[in-house]
Structures are given as structure tokens and as C-alpha cells.
Amino acid sequence: DIVRRPAYGERLEVRTLVYDCNKFQGYRNTAIYDEAGRPCLVSWGVGVFVNLEDGKLAGIPQAVRDAMTMDPRLDMDYLDKKLSLPAADAVTFPPEPVRRAFMDHNRHVNNARYVEASMEFLPAGFSPDRLRIEYRNAARLGDTFHPFVIEDGPGRSLVILADGEGRPYT
């Protein structure tokens, strides 16, 4: 949720806080605060633990979980983590290759790059106050985004970056 957009040059503090963890998933809040400690942006996310050697889900060792410090959950609107696609007409855009600059250290598209790529398909001047992102499949170098947009009410657009078969990456 974008509470307010900071001004250029404004001093900000970014905090990422883990508030829950189980064998395979970690839950965290990330927030950006201004100098007075007021929130500019608040978010929450779920991450999975992956074996970096084979790319498969891996449980985090109990000793590591036991050593973690849990922070309180931020007071914010926690919406369902699953998004559903409305039955509405979609506007399709030409496919775009996944670029090398999009890669993260796990050799798939960095989460922030999906957001940047998606913003290209929104109308000029569109300024969201909430972003919801569901990552379904990791895109890798050599993949191609097949983007489409569904308008789901006034001021609400869903941008889908899919593979060639229509399966969403995000």
C-alpha cells in the first residue's frame, strides 16, 4: 500500500521485519518511513526457502528457525495472497524477451523487475496506490513474457506476464 509518495531527496528508512516462519515459508513486512517515522509504504510478503543448488523447495533447519527473532506484524490490510482473474476481455501486447538485467542471484527474474515490466502496460499517468503481486512461476533468461491486461473496474487493472501457453509468471 502506497500511503504517500516521498519527495525526491527526502530521507527515508526502509525496514524489513520477519513476523512468522514455518518449515518452508517466511512471512515479512517491508515498510518505508519518512524522517518523522510516518509510513510512506507498507507491504507484506511470503517467501519460500529454496535449495540454491537444485532450485527445489527446501526446509529451513529447525536450529535456524529457533534462532530467528520475530517482529510484530504491521497494522495494515492483509489481503488474500491468491489473486483470481476476472472473466473479462484482455488486451494483449507483443511478447517481450526476459532480459539479462532482470536476473537475480538465483538465476530467475528479480521480483521488482516483474513490477517494472508490468508498469509498462498501464495507461500513461496511471499512479497506483496499491500493488498486489502473485508470483506463480519463475521466469528465467531465455523465457518470453506474453503480457495482457484486464480492466477490473474503475482504476483497477490486472497485468499478467505469462508464458507462451498463457500460464502466468506473475
N, CA and C atoms as an extended XYZ file, in Angstrom:
510
Properties=species:S:1:pos:R:3:atomname:S:1:resname:S:1:resid:I:1 pbc="F F F"
N         0.846       -1.175        0.000 N   ASP     1
C         0.000        0.000        0.000 CA  ASP     1
C         0.887        1.232        0.000 C   ASP     1
N         0.642        2.119       -0.936 N   ILE     2
C         1.383        3.375       -1.011 CA  ILE     2
C         0.583        4.402       -0.220 C   ILE     2
N         1.100        4.769        0.944 N   VAL     3
C         0.423        5.719        1.815 CA  VAL     3
C         0.622        7.136        1.279 C   VAL     3
N         1.855        7.453        0.927 N   ARG     4
C         2.180        8.707        0.257 CA  ARG     4
C         3.502        8.534       -0.476 C   ARG     4
N         3.649        9.272       -1.556 N   ARG     5
C         4.879        9.190       -2.340 CA  ARG     5
C         5.890       10.198       -1.799 C   ARG     5
N         7.065        9.728       -1.400 N   PRO     6
C         8.078       10.654       -0.886 CA  PRO     6
C         8.569       11.602       -1.967 C   PRO     6
N         9.048       12.751       -1.537 N   ALA     7
C         9.633       13.727       -2.451 CA  ALA     7
C        11.068       13.328       -2.766 C   ALA     7
N        11.540       13.713       -3.930 N   TYR     8
C        12.912       13.425       -4.318 CA  TYR     8
C        13.858       14.048       -3.291 C   TYR     8
N        14.825       13.287       -2.827 N   GLY     9
C        15.811       13.773       -1.878 CA  GLY     9
C        15.396       13.625       -0.418 C   GLY     9
N        14.165       13.222       -0.183 N   GLU    10
C        13.690       13.038        1.186 CA  GLU    10
C        14.429       11.869        1.833 C   GLU    10
N        14.796       12.014        3.096 N   ARG    11
C        15.481       10.946        3.819 CA  ARG    11
C        14.448        9.917        4.270 C   ARG    11
N        14.737        8.657        3.965 N   LEU    12
C        13.795        7.574        4.249 CA  LEU    12
C        14.488        6.450        5.008 C   LEU    12
N        13.702        5.668        5.700 N   GLU    13
C        14.200        4.479        6.378 CA  GLU    13
C        13.386        3.292        5.875 C   GLU    13
N        14.078        2.243        5.452 N   VAL    14
C        13.431        1.024        4.983 CA  VAL    14
C        13.634       -0.051        6.040 C   VAL    14
N        12.542       -0.694        6.427 N   ARG    15
C        12.616       -1.777        7.414 CA  ARG    15
C        11.950       -3.018        6.838 C   ARG    15
N        12.631       -4.157        6.984 N   THR    16
C        12.041       -5.447        6.649 CA  THR    16
C        12.008       -6.265        7.926 C   THR    16
N        10.832       -6.752        8.276 N   LEU    17
C        10.610       -7.421        9.550 CA  LEU    17
C         9.975       -8.787        9.318 C   LEU    17
N        10.598       -9.821        9.815 N   VAL    18
C        10.027      -11.165        9.728 CA  VAL    18
C         9.057      -11.316       10.894 C   VAL    18
N         7.802      -11.688       10.586 N   TYR    19
C         6.823      -11.833       11.663 CA  TYR    19
C         6.320      -13.270       11.843 C   TYR    19
N         6.682      -14.164       10.934 N   ASP    20
C         6.301      -15.566       11.104 CA  ASP    20
C         7.178      -16.404       10.190 C   ASP    20
N         7.333      -17.661       10.555 N   CYS    21
C         8.159      -18.563        9.759 CA  CYS    21
C         7.722      -19.993       10.072 C   CYS    21
N         7.588      -20.787        9.041 N   ASN    22
C         7.359      -22.206        9.251 CA  ASN    22
C         8.445      -22.976        8.499 C   ASN    22
N         8.275      -24.252        8.329 N   LYS    23
C         9.349      -25.055        7.740 CA  LYS    23
C         9.750      -24.601        6.334 C   LYS    23
N         8.780      -24.159        5.528 N   PHE    24
C         9.081      -23.812        4.134 CA  PHE    24
C         8.861      -22.349        3.777 C   PHE    24
N         8.140      -21.588        4.603 N   GLN    25
C         7.794      -20.217        4.234 CA  GLN    25
C         8.156      -19.235        5.337 C   GLN    25
N         8.525      -18.031        4.895 N   GLY    26
C         8.745      -16.928        5.808 CA  GLY    26
C         7.783      -15.803        5.441 C   GLY    26
N         7.267      -15.111        6.440 N   TYR    27
C         6.317      -14.017        6.239 CA  TYR    27
C         6.975      -12.744        6.755 C   TYR    27
N         6.945      -11.701        5.924 N   ARG    28
C         7.640      -10.476        6.313 CA  ARG    28
C         6.851       -9.241        5.915 C   ARG    28
N         7.085       -8.194        6.655 N   ASN    29
C         6.607       -6.863        6.297 CA  ASN    29
C         7.811       -6.072        5.821 C   ASN    29
N         7.598       -5.231        4.843 N   THR    30
C         8.587       -4.236        4.457 CA  THR    30
C         7.860       -2.903        4.473 C   THR    30
N         8.509       -1.918        5.076 N   ALA    31
C         7.896       -0.596        5.171 CA  ALA    31
C         8.955        0.459        4.899 C   ALA    31
N         8.505        1.567        4.328 N   ILE    32
C         9.358        2.730        4.111 CA  ILE    32
C         8.760        3.858        4.944 C   ILE    32
N         9.606        4.456        5.789 N   TYR    33
C         9.174        5.527        6.682 CA  TYR    33
C         9.894        6.826        6.346 C   TYR    33
N         9.221        7.956        6.598 N   ASP    34
C         9.875        9.254        6.422 CA  ASP    34
C        10.674        9.595        7.679 C   ASP    34
N        11.299       10.779        7.692 N   GLU    35
C        12.147       11.164        8.828 CA  GLU    35
C        11.374       11.269       10.136 C   GLU    35
N        10.080       11.569       10.059 N   ALA    36
C         9.252       11.674       11.261 CA  ALA    36
C         8.736       10.306       11.717 C   ALA    36
N         9.082        9.235       10.986 N   GLY    37
C         8.632        7.902       11.355 CA  GLY    37
C         7.257        7.555       10.822 C   GLY    37
N         6.727        8.379        9.919 N   ARG    38
C         5.416        8.099        9.318 CA  ARG    38
C         5.601        7.184        8.116 C   ARG    38
N         4.693        6.215        7.944 N   PRO    39
C         4.848        5.298        6.805 CA  PRO    39
C         4.547        5.977        5.472 C   PRO    39
N         5.375        5.667        4.492 N   CYS    40
C         5.128        6.054        3.102 CA  CYS    40
C         4.601        4.856        2.324 C   CYS    40
N         5.094        3.677        2.676 N   LEU    41
C         4.699        2.442        2.015 CA  LEU    41
C         4.738        1.319        3.048 C   LEU    41
N         3.727        0.465        3.009 N   VAL    42
C         3.714       -0.736        3.849 CA  VAL    42
C         3.364       -1.925        2.965 C   VAL    42
N         4.019       -3.038        3.222 N   SER    43
C         3.746       -4.229        2.418 CA  SER    43
C         3.985       -5.480        3.254 C   SER    43
N         3.496       -6.577        2.719 N   TRP    44
C         3.778       -7.874        3.329 CA  TRP    44
C         4.028       -8.862        2.211 C   TRP    44
N         4.779       -9.877        2.524 N   GLY    45
C         5.081      -10.865        1.511 CA  GLY    45
C         5.374      -12.212        2.129 C   GLY    45
N         5.296      -13.217        1.287 N   VAL    46
C         5.596      -14.586        1.672 CA  VAL    46
C         6.756      -15.042        0.800 C   VAL    46
N         7.746      -15.622        1.408 N   GLY    47
C         8.866      -16.175        0.663 CA  GLY    47
C         9.027      -17.637        0.994 C   GLY    47
N         9.502      -18.394        0.044 N   VAL    48
C         9.763      -19.810        0.283 CA  VAL    48
C        11.266      -20.027        0.357 C   VAL    48
N        11.654      -21.086        1.025 N   PHE    49
C        13.059      -21.426        1.146 CA  PHE    49
C        13.405      -22.408        0.036 C   PHE    49
N        14.460      -22.089       -0.709 N   VAL    50
C        14.837      -22.850       -1.890 CA  VAL    50
C        16.292      -23.296       -1.766 C   VAL    50
N        16.559      -24.534       -2.147 N   ASN    51
C        17.916      -25.035       -2.225 CA  ASN    51
C        18.557      -24.391       -3.451 C   ASN    51
N        19.606      -23.602       -3.251 N   LEU    52
C        20.217      -22.876       -4.363 CA  LEU    52
C        20.945      -23.791       -5.340 C   LEU    52
N        21.268      -25.004       -4.917 N   GLU    53
C        21.963      -25.924       -5.818 CA  GLU    53
C        21.032      -26.558       -6.840 C   GLU    53
N        19.818      -26.961       -6.394 N   ASP    54
C        18.916      -27.633       -7.332 CA  ASP    54
C        17.633      -26.848       -7.618 C   ASP    54
N        17.439      -25.705       -6.939 N   GLY    55
C        16.269      -24.866       -7.195 CA  GLY    55
C        14.971      -25.407       -6.644 C   GLY    55
N        15.025      -26.437       -5.812 N   LYS    56
C        13.805      -27.038       -5.258 CA  LYS    56
C        13.532      -26.498       -3.859 C   LYS    56
N        12.253      -26.607       -3.452 N   LEU    57
C        11.890      -26.187       -2.100 CA  LEU    57
C        12.726      -26.933       -1.079 C   LEU    57
N        13.149      -26.216       -0.065 N   ALA    58
C        13.943      -26.819        0.997 CA  ALA    58
C        13.463      -26.278        2.333 C   ALA    58
N        13.389      -27.135        3.299 N   GLY    59
C        13.019      -26.694        4.634 CA  GLY    59
C        14.190      -26.001        5.306 C   GLY    59
N        13.881      -24.972        6.064 N   ILE    60
C        14.924      -24.296        6.819 CA  ILE    60
C        15.184      -25.113        8.087 C   ILE    60
N        16.417      -25.319        8.448 N   PRO    61
C        16.709      -26.131        9.636 CA  PRO    61
C        16.054      -25.556       10.897 C   PRO    61
N        15.583      -26.430       11.747 N   GLN    62
C        14.915      -26.010       12.976 CA  GLN    62
C        15.816      -25.099       13.813 C   GLN    62
N        17.107      -25.381       13.854 N   ALA    63
C        18.028      -24.557       14.646 CA  ALA    63
C        18.045      -23.114       14.133 C   ALA    63
N        17.958      -22.950       12.829 N   VAL    64
C        17.922      -21.602       12.255 CA  VAL    64
C        16.603      -20.925       12.618 C   VAL    64
N        15.498      -21.654       12.508 N   ARG    65
C        14.190      -21.083       12.874 CA  ARG    65
C        14.168      -20.690       14.336 C   ARG    65
N        14.735      -21.529       15.185 N   ASP    66
C        14.746      -21.238       16.617 CA  ASP    66
C        15.565      -19.993       16.940 C   ASP    66
N        16.581      -19.723       16.131 N   ALA    67
C        17.450      -18.569       16.384 CA  ALA    67
C        16.885      -17.261       15.831 C   ALA    67
N        15.837      -17.349       15.016 N   MET    68
C        15.280      -16.139       14.399 CA  MET    68
C        14.499      -15.313       15.413 C   MET    68
N        14.606      -13.999       15.261 N   THR    69
C        13.813      -13.068       16.064 CA  THR    69
C        12.579      -12.704       15.258 C   THR    69
N        11.419      -12.854       15.845 N   MET    70
C        10.174      -12.497       15.172 CA  MET    70
C         9.741      -11.109       15.624 C   MET    70
N         9.355      -10.305       14.666 N   ASP    71
C         8.861       -8.958       14.928 CA  ASP    71
C         7.343       -8.978       14.894 C   ASP    71
N         6.713       -7.990       15.508 N   PRO    72
C         5.248       -7.928       15.410 CA  PRO    72
C         4.818       -7.606       13.976 C   PRO    72
N         3.678       -8.136       13.605 N   ARG    73
C         3.091       -7.824       12.297 CA  ARG    73
C         2.674       -6.365       12.263 C   ARG    73
N         2.925       -5.694       11.125 N   LEU    74
C         2.473       -4.312       10.984 CA  LEU    74
C         0.955       -4.257       10.919 C   LEU    74
N         0.407       -3.155       11.382 N   ASP    75
C        -1.032       -2.921       11.299 CA  ASP    75
C        -1.332       -2.419        9.887 C   ASP    75
N        -1.855       -3.309        9.064 N   MET    76
C        -2.177       -2.972        7.673 CA  MET    76
C        -3.242       -3.930        7.173 C   MET    76
N        -3.685       -3.715        5.952 N   ASP    77
C        -4.707       -4.551        5.324 CA  ASP    77
C        -4.029       -5.769        4.696 C   ASP    77
N        -4.245       -6.960        5.251 N   TYR    78
C        -3.669       -8.191        4.729 CA  TYR    78
C        -4.712       -8.870        3.848 C   TYR    78
N        -4.562       -8.687        2.539 N   LEU    79
C        -5.496       -9.288        1.595 CA  LEU    79
C        -5.066      -10.718        1.288 C   LEU    79
N        -5.990      -11.488        0.726 N   ASP    80
C        -5.705      -12.868        0.350 CA  ASP    80
C        -4.501      -12.894       -0.585 C   ASP    80
N        -3.599      -13.841       -0.375 N   LYS    81
C        -2.401      -13.878       -1.210 CA  LYS    81
C        -2.666      -14.417       -2.609 C   LYS    81
N        -3.787      -15.056       -2.837 N   LYS    82
C        -4.139      -15.564       -4.166 CA  LYS    82
C        -5.009      -14.548       -4.899 C   LYS    82
N        -4.643      -14.264       -6.127 N   LEU    83
C        -5.435      -13.382       -6.981 CA  LEU    83
C        -6.220      -14.231       -7.967 C   LEU    83
N        -7.425      -13.800       -8.277 N   SER    84
C        -8.206      -14.513       -9.284 CA  SER    84
C        -8.392      -13.595      -10.485 C   SER    84
N        -8.385      -14.200      -11.643 N   LEU    85
C        -8.561      -13.427      -12.869 CA  LEU    85
C       -10.049      -13.313      -13.176 C   LEU    85
N       -10.531      -12.085      -13.351 N   PRO    86
C       -11.948      -11.922      -13.676 CA  PRO    86
C       -12.237      -12.394      -15.096 C   PRO    86
N       -13.472      -12.748      -15.325 N   ALA    87
C       -13.911      -13.154      -16.663 CA  ALA    87
C       -14.211      -11.887      -17.453 C   ALA    87
N       -13.182      -11.291      -17.981 N   ALA    88
C       -13.314      -10.050      -18.746 CA  ALA    88
C       -12.357      -10.107      -19.926 C   ALA    88
N       -12.636       -9.258      -20.901 N   ASP    89
C       -11.762       -9.210      -22.078 CA  ASP    89
C       -10.382       -8.698      -21.689 C   ASP    89
N        -9.374       -9.283      -22.286 N   ALA    90
C        -7.997       -8.875      -22.028 CA  ALA    90
C        -7.438       -8.154      -23.247 C   ALA    90
N        -6.603       -7.178      -22.984 N   VAL    91
C        -5.853       -6.502      -24.030 CA  VAL    91
C        -4.470       -7.139      -24.039 C   VAL    91
N        -4.083       -7.665      -25.193 N   THR    92
C        -2.779       -8.323      -25.287 CA  THR    92
C        -1.749       -7.367      -25.872 C   THR    92
N        -0.501       -7.615      -25.526 N   PHE    93
C         0.615       -6.815      -26.014 CA  PHE    93
C         1.636       -7.750      -26.644 C   PHE    93
N         2.517       -7.213      -27.481 N   PRO    94
C         3.527       -8.069      -28.114 CA  PRO    94
C         4.445       -8.719      -27.068 C   PRO    94
N         4.871       -9.947      -27.344 N   PRO    95
C         5.783      -10.633      -26.417 CA  PRO    95
C         7.095       -9.866      -26.260 C   PRO    95
N         7.683      -10.017      -25.074 N   GLU    96
C         8.966       -9.378      -24.780 CA  GLU    96
C         9.893      -10.403      -24.159 C   GLU    96
N        11.137      -10.455      -24.616 N   PRO    97
C        12.073      -11.416      -24.026 CA  PRO    97
C        12.452      -11.014      -22.603 C   PRO    97
N        12.692      -12.016      -21.782 N   VAL    98
C        13.219      -11.758      -20.439 CA  VAL    98
C        14.669      -11.334      -20.621 C   VAL    98
N        15.022      -10.206      -20.059 N   ARG    99
C        16.355       -9.632      -20.256 CA  ARG    99
C        17.337      -10.084      -19.171 C   ARG    99
N        18.588      -10.113      -19.548 N   ARG   100
C        19.643      -10.494      -18.610 CA  ARG   100
C        19.648       -9.567      -17.384 C   ARG   100
N        19.327       -8.296      -17.591 N   ALA   101
C        19.306       -7.331      -16.490 CA  ALA   101
C        18.213       -7.635      -15.464 C   ALA   101
N        17.250       -8.472      -15.812 N   PHE   102
C        16.163       -8.828      -14.898 CA  PHE   102
C        16.569       -9.922      -13.896 C   PHE   102
N        17.689      -10.601      -14.132 N   MET   103
C        18.062      -11.769      -13.334 CA  MET   103
C        18.534      -11.381      -11.939 C   MET   103
N        18.219      -12.248      -10.978 N   ASP   104
C        18.749      -12.086       -9.629 CA  ASP   104
C        19.786      -13.180       -9.371 C   ASP   104
N        20.298      -13.239       -8.154 N   HIS   105
C        21.354      -14.210       -7.845 CA  HIS   105
C        20.866      -15.660       -7.882 C   HIS   105
N        19.549      -15.869       -7.911 N   ASN   106
C        19.005      -17.227       -8.028 CA  ASN   106
C        18.756      -17.631       -9.480 C   ASN   106
N        19.176      -16.788      -10.410 N   ARG   107
C        19.073      -17.037      -11.849 CA  ARG   107
C        17.629      -17.058      -12.355 C   ARG   107
N        16.774      -16.290      -11.700 N   HIS   108
C        15.443      -16.068      -12.258 CA  HIS   108
C        15.116      -14.597      -12.103 C   HIS   108
N        13.998      -14.167      -12.669 N   VAL   109
C        13.658      -12.744      -12.680 CA  VAL   109
C        13.470      -12.249      -11.250 C   VAL   109
N        14.136      -11.141      -10.937 N   ASN   110
C        14.003      -10.489       -9.640 CA  ASN   110
C        12.574       -9.978       -9.490 C   ASN   110
N        12.010      -10.128       -8.296 N   ASN   111
C        10.617       -9.734       -8.064 CA  ASN   111
C        10.325       -8.303       -8.476 C   ASN   111
N        11.229       -7.381       -8.190 N   ALA   112
C        10.996       -5.977       -8.535 CA  ALA   112
C        10.927       -5.781      -10.050 C   ALA   112
N        11.619       -6.595      -10.805 N   ARG   113
C        11.619       -6.462      -12.272 CA  ARG   113
C        10.260       -6.815      -12.869 C   ARG   113
N         9.534       -7.749      -12.246 N   TYR   114
C         8.176       -8.040      -12.717 CA  TYR   114
C         7.308       -6.781      -12.587 C   TYR   114
N         7.468       -6.073      -11.479 N   VAL   115
C         6.687       -4.853      -11.260 CA  VAL   115
C         7.056       -3.810      -12.305 C   VAL   115
N         8.349       -3.588      -12.500 N   GLU   116
C         8.791       -2.617      -13.507 CA  GLU   116
C         8.262       -2.975      -14.885 C   GLU   116
N         8.354       -4.236      -15.263 N   ALA   117
C         7.866       -4.670      -16.575 CA  ALA   117
C         6.359       -4.459      -16.683 C   ALA   117
N         5.629       -4.774      -15.615 N   SER   118
C         4.168       -4.634      -15.632 CA  SER   118
C         3.717       -3.194      -15.779 C   SER   118
N         4.444       -2.272      -15.158 N   MET   119
C         4.052       -0.856      -15.208 CA  MET   119
C         4.040       -0.323      -16.646 C   MET   119
N         4.814       -0.945      -17.520 N   GLU   120
C         4.864       -0.515      -18.922 CA  GLU   120
C         3.529       -0.707      -19.638 C   GLU   120
N         2.669       -1.560      -19.123 N   PHE   121
C         1.423       -1.883      -19.810 CA  PHE   121
C         0.216       -1.175      -19.215 C   PHE   121
N         0.455       -0.283      -18.270 N   LEU   122
C        -0.621        0.522      -17.688 CA  LEU   122
C        -0.713        1.839      -18.438 C   LEU   122
N        -1.865        2.488      -18.409 N   PRO   123
C        -2.000        3.756      -19.133 CA  PRO   123
C        -1.011        4.807      -18.631 C   PRO   123
N        -0.579        5.668      -19.538 N   ALA   124
C         0.309        6.777      -19.159 CA  ALA   124
C        -0.356        7.585      -18.049 C   ALA   124
N         0.408        7.920      -17.043 N   GLY   125
C        -0.126        8.710      -15.942 CA  GLY   125
C        -0.808        7.895      -14.855 C   GLY   125
N        -0.997        6.603      -15.075 N   PHE   126
C        -1.615        5.750      -14.056 CA  PHE   126
C        -0.698        5.721      -12.837 C   PHE   126
N        -1.247        6.003      -11.683 N   SER   127
C        -0.455        6.083      -10.458 CA  SER   127
C        -1.126        5.238       -9.372 C   SER   127
N        -0.713        3.992       -9.231 N   PRO   128
C        -1.393        3.100       -8.285 CA  PRO   128
C        -1.157        3.494       -6.832 C   PRO   128
N        -2.134        3.191       -5.988 N   ASP   129
C        -1.953        3.372       -4.551 CA  ASP   129
C        -1.868        2.014       -3.851 C   ASP   129
N        -2.060        0.958       -4.618 N   ARG   130
C        -1.901       -0.398       -4.075 CA  ARG   130
C        -1.421       -1.298       -5.207 C   ARG   130
N        -0.445       -2.124       -4.893 N   LEU   131
C         0.022       -3.150       -5.819 CA  LEU   131
C        -0.158       -4.492       -5.139 C   LEU   131
N        -0.698       -5.432       -5.866 N   ARG   132
C        -0.779       -6.810       -5.387 CA  ARG   132
C        -0.063       -7.660       -6.413 C   ARG   132
N         0.813       -8.487       -5.946 N   ILE   133
C         1.622       -9.285       -6.847 CA  ILE   133
C         1.577      -10.727       -6.402 C   ILE   133
N         1.257      -11.595       -7.332 N   GLU   134
C         1.312      -13.028       -7.051 CA  GLU   134
C         2.312      -13.633       -8.017 C   GLU   134
N         3.359      -14.208       -7.461 N   TYR   135
C         4.374      -14.867       -8.259 CA  TYR   135
C         3.991      -16.336       -8.385 C   TYR   135
N         3.788      -16.789       -9.610 N   ARG   136
C         3.357      -18.172       -9.811 CA  ARG   136
C         4.463      -19.073      -10.318 C   ARG   136
N         5.202      -18.624      -11.307 N   ASN   137
C         6.286      -19.413      -11.884 CA  ASN   137
C         7.471      -18.496      -12.136 C   ASN   137
N         8.648      -18.964      -11.833 N   ALA   138
C         9.844      -18.149      -12.029 CA  ALA   138
C        10.204      -18.085      -13.509 C   ALA   138
N        10.327      -16.878      -14.016 N   ALA   139
C        10.811      -16.688      -15.385 CA  ALA   139
C        12.337      -16.636      -15.347 C   ALA   139
N        12.936      -17.185      -16.383 N   ARG   140
C        14.398      -17.255      -16.455 CA  ARG   140
C        14.876      -16.678      -17.785 C   ARG   140
N        16.165      -16.443      -17.861 N   LEU   141
C        16.757      -15.952      -19.094 CA  LEU   141
C        16.423      -16.929      -20.215 C   LEU   141
N        15.983      -16.403      -21.343 N   GLY   142
C        15.561      -17.239      -22.466 CA  GLY   142
C        14.051      -17.372      -22.551 C   GLY   142
N        13.335      -17.081      -21.440 N   ASP   143
C        11.876      -17.089      -21.464 CA  ASP   143
C        11.368      -15.806      -22.124 C   ASP   143
N        10.091      -15.797      -22.417 N   THR   144
C         9.457      -14.636      -23.032 CA  THR   144
C         8.193      -14.296      -22.261 C   THR   144
N         8.023      -13.002      -21.962 N   PHE   145
C         6.780      -12.536      -21.354 CA  PHE   145
C         5.750      -12.320      -22.453 C   PHE   145
N         4.553      -12.860      -22.263 N   HIS   146
C         3.412      -12.602      -23.131 CA  HIS   146
C         2.422      -11.815      -22.266 C   HIS   146
N         2.495      -10.478      -22.336 N   PRO   147
C         1.699       -9.653      -21.416 CA  PRO   147
C         0.264       -9.452      -21.891 C   PRO   147
N        -0.643       -9.403      -20.917 N   PHE   148
C        -2.004       -8.971      -21.197 CA  PHE   148
C        -2.556       -8.258      -19.977 C   PHE   148
N        -3.526       -7.389      -20.228 N   VAL   149
C        -4.104       -6.543      -19.176 CA  VAL   149
C        -5.610       -6.736      -19.169 C   VAL   149
N        -6.157       -6.863      -17.966 N   ILE   150
C        -7.601       -6.950      -17.779 CA  ILE   150
C        -8.022       -5.782      -16.899 C   ILE   150
N        -8.979       -4.994      -17.400 N   GLU   151
C        -9.541       -3.910      -16.589 CA  GLU   151
C       -10.617       -4.523      -15.707 C   GLU   151
N       -10.489       -4.316      -14.405 N   ASP   152
C       -11.389       -4.942      -13.443 CA  ASP   152
C       -12.067       -3.871      -12.582 C   ASP   152
N       -12.688       -2.920      -13.233 N   GLY   153
C       -13.360       -1.839      -12.519 CA  GLY   153
C       -12.569       -0.549      -12.629 C   GLY   153
N       -13.190        0.550      -12.198 N   PRO   154
C       -12.527        1.856      -12.304 CA  PRO   154
C       -11.215        1.900      -11.511 C   PRO   154
N       -10.147        2.263      -12.186 N   GLY   155
C        -8.855        2.399      -11.532 CA  GLY   155
C        -8.218        1.098      -11.104 C   GLY   155
N        -8.734       -0.017      -11.595 N   ARG   156
C        -8.191       -1.325      -11.192 CA  ARG   156
C        -7.816       -2.107      -12.447 C   ARG   156
N        -6.542       -2.353      -12.594 N   SER   157
C        -6.029       -3.086      -13.748 CA  SER   157
C        -5.208       -4.269      -13.269 C   SER   157
N        -5.359       -5.382      -13.960 N   LEU   158
C        -4.539       -6.554      -13.683 CA  LEU   158
C        -3.613       -6.760      -14.871 C   LEU   158
N        -2.323       -6.776      -14.607 N   VAL   159
C        -1.325       -7.021      -15.637 CA  VAL   159
C        -0.800       -8.425      -15.409 C   VAL   159
N        -0.861       -9.240      -16.431 N   ILE   160
C        -0.398      -10.614      -16.331 CA  ILE   160
C         0.780      -10.782      -17.281 C   ILE   160
N         1.883      -11.278      -16.758 N   LEU   161
C         3.038      -11.624      -17.571 CA  LEU   161
C         3.046      -13.153      -17.625 C   LEU   161
N         2.706      -13.690      -18.782 N   ALA   162
C         2.515      -15.141      -18.924 CA  ALA   162
C         3.554      -15.729      -19.867 C   ALA   162
N         3.607      -17.050      -19.874 N   ASP   163
C         4.460      -17.737      -20.850 CA  ASP   163
C         3.675      -17.905      -22.145 C   ASP   163
N         4.240      -18.552      -23.119 N   GLY   164
C         3.601      -18.718      -24.415 CA  GLY   164
C         2.335      -19.554      -24.388 C   GLY   164
N         2.120      -20.325      -23.319 N   GLU   165
C         0.922      -21.134      -23.167 CA  GLU   165
C        -0.157      -20.422      -22.348 C   GLU   165
N         0.111      -19.182      -21.937 N   GLY   166
C        -0.844      -18.422      -21.152 CA  GLY   166
C        -0.763      -18.644      -19.645 C   GLY   166
N         0.230      -19.426      -19.192 N   ARG   167
C         0.415      -19.652      -17.748 CA  ARG   167
C         1.158      -18.456      -17.162 C   ARG   167
N         0.587      -17.831      -16.145 N   PRO   168
C         1.223      -16.628      -15.587 CA  PRO   168
C         2.555      -16.913      -14.874 C   PRO   168
N         3.515      -16.042      -15.141 N   TYR   169
C         4.687      -15.963      -14.267 CA  TYR   169
C         4.274      -15.140      -13.044 C   TYR   169
N         3.600      -14.014      -13.348 N   THR   170
C         3.102      -13.135      -12.295 CA  THR   170
C         1.912      -12.368      -12.798 C   THR   170
